[in-house]
Amino acid sequence: MFPPFKVRVSGLDKKAKYILLMDIVAADDCRYKFHNSRWMVAGKADPEMPKRMYIHPDSPATGEQWMAKPVAFHKLKLTNNISDKHGF
């Protein structure tokens, strides 16, 4: 995904292991387009695709590892192709 989603994690137990994942859900049932420097409703959205969660490839890792630096989801691939097994 470009630009990659990055997040700083804090408050974890340094020794415990954690799995980080991303789940993206629709905010409403509208389709949007970017026009004149803003997002505008452009009709009704397509039916929702089957739910998928993206597990960060460094998972599982200790809290200490997750908190050491920003976590980037640069390998995340967004797609509307339901046949794509690697997309989200």
VMD Tcl script that builds the backbone (N, CA, C; Angstrom):
set m [mol new atoms 264]
animate dup $m
set s [atomselect $m all]
$s set {name element resname resid chain x y z} {
  {N N MET 1 A 0.863 -1.167 0.000}
  {CA C MET 1 A 0.000 0.000 0.000}
  {C C MET 1 A 0.906 1.224 0.000}
  {N N PHE 2 A 0.606 2.194 -0.836}
  {CA C PHE 2 A 1.406 3.409 -0.896}
  {C C PHE 2 A 0.498 4.605 -0.664}
  {N N PRO 3 A 0.838 5.522 0.197}
  {CA C PRO 3 A 1.944 5.425 1.152}
  {C C PRO 3 A 1.614 4.376 2.205}
  {N N PRO 4 A 2.653 3.766 2.782}
  {CA C PRO 4 A 2.387 2.706 3.765}
  {C C PRO 4 A 1.754 3.261 5.040}
  {N N PHE 5 A 0.895 2.469 5.634}
  {CA C PHE 5 A 0.296 2.816 6.922}
  {C C PHE 5 A 1.325 2.505 7.998}
  {N N LYS 6 A 1.633 3.489 8.849}
  {CA C LYS 6 A 2.594 3.303 9.937}
  {C C LYS 6 A 1.925 3.688 11.249}
  {N N VAL 7 A 2.277 2.955 12.294}
  {CA C VAL 7 A 1.695 3.211 13.607}
  {C C VAL 7 A 2.757 2.969 14.684}
  {N N ARG 8 A 2.716 3.804 15.730}
  {CA C ARG 8 A 3.587 3.584 16.894}
  {C C ARG 8 A 2.759 2.859 17.945}
  {N N VAL 9 A 3.355 1.848 18.523}
  {CA C VAL 9 A 2.668 1.036 19.519}
  {C C VAL 9 A 3.296 1.309 20.887}
  {N N SER 10 A 2.466 1.426 21.913}
  {CA C SER 10 A 2.976 1.648 23.274}
  {C C SER 10 A 2.096 0.907 24.269}
  {N N GLY 11 A 2.621 0.772 25.488}
  {CA C GLY 11 A 1.841 0.184 26.570}
  {C C GLY 11 A 1.762 -1.333 26.574}
  {N N LEU 12 A 2.571 -2.003 25.760}
  {CA C LEU 12 A 2.541 -3.463 25.725}
  {C C LEU 12 A 3.479 -4.044 26.780}
  {N N ASP 13 A 3.207 -5.256 27.188}
  {CA C ASP 13 A 4.119 -5.993 28.062}
  {C C ASP 13 A 5.332 -6.362 27.215}
  {N N LYS 14 A 6.521 -5.946 27.643}
  {CA C LYS 14 A 7.732 -6.141 26.837}
  {C C LYS 14 A 8.025 -7.607 26.539}
  {N N LYS 15 A 7.674 -8.494 27.438}
  {CA C LYS 15 A 8.016 -9.909 27.272}
  {C C LYS 15 A 6.916 -10.726 26.581}
  {N N ALA 16 A 5.689 -10.246 26.594}
  {CA C ALA 16 A 4.576 -10.985 25.984}
  {C C ALA 16 A 4.665 -10.930 24.465}
  {N N LYS 17 A 4.113 -11.952 23.812}
  {CA C LYS 17 A 4.096 -11.977 22.342}
  {C C LYS 17 A 2.735 -11.487 21.851}
  {N N TYR 18 A 2.773 -10.738 20.753}
  {CA C TYR 18 A 1.563 -10.157 20.175}
  {C C TYR 18 A 1.531 -10.402 18.672}
  {N N ILE 19 A 0.329 -10.499 18.141}
  {CA C ILE 19 A 0.109 -10.542 16.699}
  {C C ILE 19 A -0.567 -9.230 16.338}
  {N N LEU 20 A 0.003 -8.487 15.391}
  {CA C LEU 20 A -0.625 -7.254 14.911}
  {C C LEU 20 A -1.317 -7.562 13.598}
  {N N LEU 21 A -2.534 -7.066 13.468}
  {CA C LEU 21 A -3.266 -7.268 12.224}
  {C C LEU 21 A -4.058 -6.022 11.882}
  {N N MET 22 A -4.453 -5.927 10.628}
  {CA C MET 22 A -5.252 -4.799 10.170}
  {C C MET 22 A -6.543 -5.342 9.567}
  {N N ASP 23 A -7.629 -4.693 9.915}
  {CA C ASP 23 A -8.944 -5.027 9.388}
  {C C ASP 23 A -9.561 -3.724 8.904}
  {N N ILE 24 A -9.942 -3.661 7.655}
  {CA C ILE 24 A -10.536 -2.447 7.090}
  {C C ILE 24 A -12.010 -2.719 6.822}
  {N N VAL 25 A -12.863 -1.838 7.325}
  {CA C VAL 25 A -14.305 -1.994 7.140}
  {C C VAL 25 A -14.885 -0.720 6.528}
  {N N ALA 26 A -15.963 -0.877 5.813}
  {CA C ALA 26 A -16.623 0.268 5.180}
  {C C ALA 26 A -17.265 1.161 6.247}
  {N N ALA 27 A -17.164 2.467 6.052}
  {CA C ALA 27 A -17.763 3.421 6.984}
  {C C ALA 27 A -19.258 3.590 6.718}
  {N N ASP 28 A -19.657 3.362 5.472}
  {CA C ASP 28 A -21.061 3.480 5.090}
  {C C ASP 28 A -21.280 2.675 3.812}
  {N N ASP 29 A -22.424 2.850 3.167}
  {CA C ASP 29 A -22.706 2.075 1.949}
  {C C ASP 29 A -22.613 2.941 0.688}
  {N N CYS 30 A -21.728 3.941 0.709}
  {CA C CYS 30 A -21.557 4.842 -0.436}
  {C C CYS 30 A -20.232 4.606 -1.153}
  {N N ARG 31 A -20.228 4.926 -2.434}
  {CA C ARG 31 A -19.008 4.958 -3.241}
  {C C ARG 31 A -18.577 6.424 -3.281}
  {N N TYR 32 A -17.264 6.662 -3.265}
  {CA C TYR 32 A -16.752 8.030 -3.260}
  {C C TYR 32 A -15.795 8.255 -4.419}
  {N N LYS 33 A -15.697 9.526 -4.836}
  {CA C LYS 33 A -14.672 9.922 -5.806}
  {C C LYS 33 A -14.046 11.215 -5.307}
  {N N PHE 34 A -12.781 11.409 -5.679}
  {CA C PHE 34 A -12.061 12.613 -5.277}
  {C C PHE 34 A -12.225 13.628 -6.391}
  {N N HIS 35 A -12.889 14.752 -6.107}
  {CA C HIS 35 A -13.202 15.753 -7.123}
  {C C HIS 35 A -13.044 17.138 -6.508}
  {N N ASN 36 A -12.354 18.029 -7.233}
  {CA C ASN 36 A -12.129 19.395 -6.739}
  {C C ASN 36 A -11.534 19.409 -5.327}
  {N N SER 37 A -10.524 18.593 -5.126}
  {CA C SER 37 A -9.770 18.536 -3.865}
  {C C SER 37 A -10.575 18.051 -2.668}
  {N N ARG 38 A -11.645 17.312 -2.907}
  {CA C ARG 38 A -12.399 16.741 -1.789}
  {C C ARG 38 A -13.116 15.467 -2.224}
  {N N TRP 39 A -13.480 14.651 -1.252}
  {CA C TRP 39 A -14.195 13.413 -1.510}
  {C C TRP 39 A -15.687 13.699 -1.594}
  {N N MET 40 A -16.335 13.152 -2.622}
  {CA C MET 40 A -17.767 13.350 -2.826}
  {C C MET 40 A -18.442 11.996 -3.017}
  {N N VAL 41 A -19.679 11.881 -2.561}
  {CA C VAL 41 A -20.446 10.655 -2.768}
  {C C VAL 41 A -20.702 10.500 -4.263}
  {N N ALA 42 A -20.470 9.282 -4.770}
  {CA C ALA 42 A -20.634 9.020 -6.201}
  {C C ALA 42 A -21.533 7.807 -6.430}
  {N N GLY 43 A -22.505 7.628 -5.576}
  {CA C GLY 43 A -23.439 6.523 -5.745}
  {C C GLY 43 A -23.331 5.490 -4.637}
  {N N LYS 44 A -24.037 4.402 -4.856}
  {CA C LYS 44 A -24.070 3.313 -3.878}
  {C C LYS 44 A -22.855 2.408 -4.070}
  {N N ALA 45 A -22.302 1.922 -2.980}
  {CA C ALA 45 A -21.111 1.064 -3.027}
  {C C ALA 45 A -21.453 -0.313 -3.577}
  {N N ASP 46 A -20.429 -1.000 -4.085}
  {CA C ASP 46 A -20.576 -2.395 -4.496}
  {C C ASP 46 A -20.861 -3.233 -3.253}
  {N N PRO 47 A -21.425 -4.423 -3.442}
  {CA C PRO 47 A -21.622 -5.301 -2.279}
  {C C PRO 47 A -20.284 -5.577 -1.593}
  {N N GLU 48 A -20.325 -5.740 -0.280}
  {CA C GLU 48 A -19.084 -5.981 0.466}
  {C C GLU 48 A -18.460 -7.305 0.081}
  {N N MET 49 A -17.123 -7.290 0.018}
  {CA C MET 49 A -16.368 -8.505 -0.260}
  {C C MET 49 A -16.257 -9.317 1.028}
  {N N PRO 50 A -15.902 -10.597 0.899}
  {CA C PRO 50 A -15.681 -11.384 2.122}
  {C C PRO 50 A -14.614 -10.725 2.993}
  {N N LYS 51 A -14.803 -10.799 4.296}
  {CA C LYS 51 A -13.871 -10.166 5.236}
  {C C LYS 51 A -12.519 -10.864 5.208}
  {N N ARG 52 A -11.468 -10.058 5.223}
  {CA C ARG 52 A -10.104 -10.571 5.326}
  {C C ARG 52 A -9.355 -9.687 6.303}
  {N N MET 53 A -8.485 -10.287 7.084}
  {CA C MET 53 A -7.618 -9.523 7.972}
  {C C MET 53 A -6.186 -9.711 7.496}
  {N N TYR 54 A -5.412 -8.632 7.551}
  {CA C TYR 54 A -4.010 -8.698 7.151}
  {C C TYR 54 A -3.168 -8.820 8.409}
  {N N ILE 55 A -2.471 -9.937 8.544}
  {CA C ILE 55 A -1.585 -10.147 9.691}
  {C C ILE 55 A -0.205 -9.634 9.326}
  {N N HIS 56 A 0.339 -8.754 10.170}
  {CA C HIS 56 A 1.661 -8.189 9.903}
  {C C HIS 56 A 2.676 -9.324 9.805}
  {N N PRO 57 A 3.554 -9.302 8.788}
  {CA C PRO 57 A 4.485 -10.418 8.575}
  {C C PRO 57 A 5.485 -10.648 9.710}
  {N N ASP 58 A 5.690 -9.673 10.599}
  {CA C ASP 58 A 6.599 -9.869 11.732}
  {C C ASP 58 A 5.904 -10.530 12.923}
  {N N SER 59 A 4.619 -10.804 12.792}
  {CA C SER 59 A 3.855 -11.430 13.881}
  {C C SER 59 A 4.151 -12.921 13.950}
  {N N PRO 60 A 4.152 -13.493 15.142}
  {CA C PRO 60 A 4.101 -12.824 16.437}
  {C C PRO 60 A 5.465 -12.263 16.809}
  {N N ALA 61 A 5.453 -11.243 17.638}
  {CA C ALA 61 A 6.686 -10.623 18.129}
  {C C ALA 61 A 6.429 -10.116 19.543}
  {N N THR 62 A 7.487 -9.881 20.270}
  {CA C THR 62 A 7.334 -9.405 21.650}
  {C C THR 62 A 6.896 -7.939 21.664}
  {N N GLY 63 A 6.296 -7.553 22.775}
  {CA C GLY 63 A 5.917 -6.156 22.941}
  {C C GLY 63 A 7.112 -5.239 22.784}
  {N N GLU 64 A 8.263 -5.679 23.281}
  {CA C GLU 64 A 9.483 -4.878 23.161}
  {C C GLU 64 A 9.833 -4.628 21.691}
  {N N GLN 65 A 9.695 -5.650 20.850}
  {CA C GLN 65 A 9.991 -5.486 19.419}
  {C C GLN 65 A 8.991 -4.538 18.755}
  {N N TRP 66 A 7.698 -4.670 19.070}
  {CA C TRP 66 A 6.684 -3.811 18.451}
  {C C TRP 66 A 6.853 -2.352 18.859}
  {N N MET 67 A 7.275 -2.120 20.100}
  {CA C MET 67 A 7.386 -0.747 20.601}
  {C C MET 67 A 8.707 -0.075 20.240}
  {N N ALA 68 A 9.676 -0.823 19.726}
  {CA C ALA 68 A 11.009 -0.283 19.439}
  {C C ALA 68 A 11.025 0.729 18.295}
  {N N LYS 69 A 10.122 0.578 17.334}
  {CA C LYS 69 A 10.096 1.473 16.167}
  {C C LYS 69 A 8.688 1.480 15.582}
  {N N PRO 70 A 8.370 2.451 14.727}
  {CA C PRO 70 A 7.044 2.457 14.103}
  {C C PRO 70 A 6.821 1.168 13.304}
  {N N VAL 71 A 5.615 0.655 13.366}
  {CA C VAL 71 A 5.249 -0.552 12.627}
  {C C VAL 71 A 4.652 -0.115 11.299}
  {N N ALA 72 A 5.231 -0.586 10.197}
  {CA C ALA 72 A 4.760 -0.213 8.858}
  {C C ALA 72 A 4.078 -1.405 8.192}
  {N N PHE 73 A 2.949 -1.146 7.583}
  {CA C PHE 73 A 2.226 -2.173 6.837}
  {C C PHE 73 A 2.495 -1.975 5.343}
  {N N HIS 74 A 3.781 -1.904 4.967}
  {CA C HIS 74 A 4.151 -1.599 3.582}
  {C C HIS 74 A 3.888 -2.752 2.620}
  {N N LYS 75 A 3.695 -3.973 3.117}
  {CA C LYS 75 A 3.421 -5.109 2.228}
  {C C LYS 75 A 1.925 -5.320 2.004}
  {N N LEU 76 A 1.101 -4.515 2.662}
  {CA C LEU 76 A -0.344 -4.626 2.519}
  {C C LEU 76 A -0.760 -4.255 1.106}
  {N N LYS 77 A -1.584 -5.083 0.486}
  {CA C LYS 77 A -2.067 -4.829 -0.876}
  {C C LYS 77 A -3.587 -4.674 -0.821}
  {N N LEU 78 A -4.080 -3.524 -1.265}
  {CA C LEU 78 A -5.520 -3.294 -1.328}
  {C C LEU 78 A -6.020 -3.649 -2.717}
  {N N THR 79 A -7.147 -4.347 -2.791}
  {CA C THR 79 A -7.704 -4.743 -4.078}
  {C C THR 79 A -9.213 -4.903 -3.962}
  {N N ASN 80 A -9.893 -4.803 -5.092}
  {CA C ASN 80 A -11.321 -5.128 -5.111}
  {C C ASN 80 A -11.550 -6.423 -5.894}
  {N N ASN 81 A -10.473 -7.161 -6.160}
  {CA C ASN 81 A -10.536 -8.435 -6.870}
  {C C ASN 81 A -10.680 -9.552 -5.838}
  {N N ILE 82 A -11.871 -10.154 -5.734}
  {CA C ILE 82 A -12.096 -11.182 -4.714}
  {C C ILE 82 A -11.327 -12.469 -5.002}
  {N N SER 83 A -10.808 -12.634 -6.215}
  {CA C SER 83 A -10.013 -13.818 -6.551}
  {C C SER 83 A -8.564 -13.683 -6.104}
  {N N ASP 84 A -8.134 -12.480 -5.773}
  {CA C ASP 84 A -6.751 -12.228 -5.369}
  {C C ASP 84 A -6.556 -12.699 -3.932}
  {N N LYS 85 A -5.840 -13.796 -3.746}
  {CA C LYS 85 A -5.640 -14.381 -2.415}
  {C C LYS 85 A -4.649 -13.586 -1.567}
  {N N HIS 86 A -3.873 -12.684 -2.190}
  {CA C HIS 86 A -2.871 -11.914 -1.457}
  {C C HIS 86 A -3.334 -10.491 -1.162}
  {N N GLY 87 A -4.437 -10.085 -1.722}
  {CA C GLY 87 A -4.944 -8.728 -1.507}
  {C C GLY 87 A -5.860 -8.652 -0.312}
  {N N PHE 88 A -6.129 -7.422 0.089}
  {CA C PHE 88 A -6.975 -7.172 1.252}
  {C C PHE 88 A -8.127 -6.304 0.826}
}
mol reanalyze $m
mol bondsrecalc $m
mol representation Tube
mol addrep $m
